[in-house]
Amino acid sequence: MADKPELVIIIGPTAAGKSARAMDMAPRLGGEIISADSRHVYKRMDIGTNKPSPQERQAVPHHLIDIREPHESFSLGEYVALARAAIKDVQIRGKVPLLVGGTGQYVRAVLEGWQVPQVPPHPAVRERWLAFTTEHGCAALWGELLSRDPAAEETIDPRNVRRVVRALEVMEVTGRRWSELQRRAPLDRAQVQIIYVNLPRDELYIRADARLQRMVEQGWLEEVRALLDELAGHGMRAETATRLPSMSSLGYREMAAVARGEITLDEAITRIKRETRRFIRAQDTWFRRIAAMADAG
């Protein structure tokens, strides 16, 4: 590998220190950071998604942050196209792009060049699968997908209900397996440096708990209240607003429940800590796969 890689990918679970590593490396490489976080795309959702600070974004250029309103949709296919374009733009200007984030599916999709099937939405089919999920649960939905296409496990996170439903919708409409419809244009691995940032699990939990406390002190609850008010201005009742993809960001639905007087802040913090631990374990699974791909390459 050359002294300067054409692309650096920094991955790792929540609270492992990915952003700090990127901020340290970028000035030395003459680099710019491209976010690989599925929630950083949404405007005014800053505290709960732990976005880079204005000072960090001024010190090092960042891309793919604050590009959608919280009520707008944003697909994996859109992300891949935008990330690939940002990588090329940074490289053309003689800089080194650093793809940084905790959404393993985004990173893998860019690395392998997934070209998501362009199948128009079919609301009736989608609503039927969403109703199935409400009645039977997420595990049953995931089981339905794997029974139809076991290979889909390689490209879909079982926690991402919206994407599982979309895969079932596309397969039902096209009559083909999701995995068969995934065309790929992978990056040249020889020019990609992958850095897996990780810590012992107990240390990650401690760091994640401390970060959660900081976010609460910084005004996360007030951020969520303002967000619910904004979405109400778009004609969305709170029940509808909390089902938006943007509100599936870790902890936002719990904070929305506090804002609505349904649970206490202490109850929300307890739930968020539990969900964060589950999320860290899921992230580790995704990132180990990506790291193994790099080793194999």
Buried (B, 14 or more C-beta within 10 A) or exposed (E): EEEBBBBBBBBBBBBBBBBEBBBEBBEEBEBBBBBBBBBBBBBEBBBBBBBBEEEBBEEBEBBBBBBBBBBEEBEBBBBBBBBBEBBEBBBEEEBBBBBBBBBBBBBBBBBBEBBBBEBEEEEEBBEBBBEBBEEEEBEEBBEBBBEBBEEBEEBBBBBBBBBBBBBBBBBBBEEEBBBEBBEEEEBEBEEBBBBBBBBEEEEBBEBBBEBBEEBBEBEBBEBBBEBBEBBEEEEBEBEBBBEBBBBBBBBBBBBBBBBBEEBEBEEBBEBBBEBBBEBBEBBBEBBBEBBEBBEEE
